[in-house]
């Protein structure tokens, strides 16, 4: 277990605001930025990473998209393409899911 900066896992203010509001409970990244048990804070509210696992983009579901603040997978794909200039959706690309919750 380690204490990490929120920016390490959540790379922009908008995403951090969505996490603080409870609208985002997981994030997929290209590599592992935290492990289960790691903690971070957003505006004084503590969060704990409860799980990380390797997946492929093709395994993501509408439920995953909603947990990341998008309405569905189509909106999630569009968001990624907008956020990452050179991003190309490849269903075989490996990503790491980081799931987190407010710490008690």
C-alpha positions in Angstrom: 0.0 0.0 0.0 1.2 3.4 -0.9 0.0 7.0 -0.9 -0.2 8.3 -4.5 -1.0 11.7 -5.9 -4.5 11.8 -7.5 -2.8 13.2 -10.6 -0.8 10.0 -11.1 -4.0 8.0 -11.6 -6.4 10.7 -12.7 -4.6 12.9 -15.2 -6.9 15.9 -15.4 -9.0 18.2 -13.1 -12.3 17.2 -14.8 -11.7 13.5 -14.2 -10.8 14.2 -10.5 -14.0 16.3 -10.1 -16.1 13.4 -11.5 -14.4 11.0 -9.1 -15.1 13.4 -6.2 -18.7 13.6 -7.2 -19.1 9.8 -7.3 -19.6 9.8 -11.1 -16.4 7.8 -11.9 -15.5 4.7 -9.9 -12.8 3.2 -12.2 -10.4 4.2 -14.9 -8.6 2.2 -17.6 -5.0 3.3 -18.3 -2.3 2.0 -20.6 -0.3 0.7 -17.7 -0.7 0.2 -13.9 -0.4 3.4 -12.0 -1.6 2.1 -8.6 -2.2 -1.2 -6.9 -4.9 -2.4 -4.5 -4.7 -0.7 -1.2 -3.1 2.5 -2.5 -4.8 5.7 -1.4 -5.2 9.2 -2.8 -7.0 12.3 -1.9 -9.1 14.8 -3.9 -10.0 18.0 -2.1 -9.6 16.4 1.3 -11.7 13.3 0.5 -9.8 10.0 0.7 -10.1 7.2 -1.9 -8.7 3.7 -1.9 -7.8 1.6 -5.0 -9.7 -1.6 -4.4 -8.6 -3.6 -7.4 -6.5 -3.5 -10.6 -6.6 -6.0 -13.4 -5.4 -6.4 -17.0 -8.0 -6.3 -19.8 -8.3 -5.7 -23.5 -10.2 -2.8 -24.9 -12.5 -5.3 -26.7 -13.6 -6.6 -23.2 -15.0 -3.3 -22.0 -18.8 -3.0 -21.7 -21.4 -0.3 -21.4 -21.2 -0.8 -17.6 -17.5 -0.1 -17.7 -18.2 3.1 -19.8 -20.7 4.3 -17.2 -18.3 3.6 -14.4 -15.9 5.9 -16.2 -18.5 8.7 -16.6 -19.6 8.0 -20.2 -23.2 7.1 -21.3 -22.1 4.0 -23.2 -19.2 2.5 -25.1 -19.7 4.6 -28.2 -19.4 7.8 -26.0 -16.4 6.3 -24.2 -14.6 5.6 -27.5 -15.4 9.1 -28.7 -14.1 10.6 -25.5 -10.8 8.7 -25.7 -10.3 9.7 -29.3 -11.0 13.3 -28.4 -8.6 13.2 -25.4 -5.7 11.5 -27.1 -4.7 12.9 -30.4 -3.1 9.8 -31.8 -5.5 7.3 -30.2 -6.8 4.5 -32.4 -9.3 2.0 -30.9 -7.8 -1.5 -31.1 -9.9 -4.2 -29.5 -6.7 -6.2 -28.7 -4.9 -3.4 -26.9 -4.2 -4.2 -23.3 -5.2 -1.8 -20.6 -5.3 -1.8 -16.8 -8.5 -1.2 -14.9 -8.1 0.7 -11.7 -11.2 0.5 -9.5 -11.5 2.7 -6.4 -14.0 3.9 -3.8 -14.2 6.5 -1.0 -12.1 5.3 2.0 -13.9 4.8 5.2 
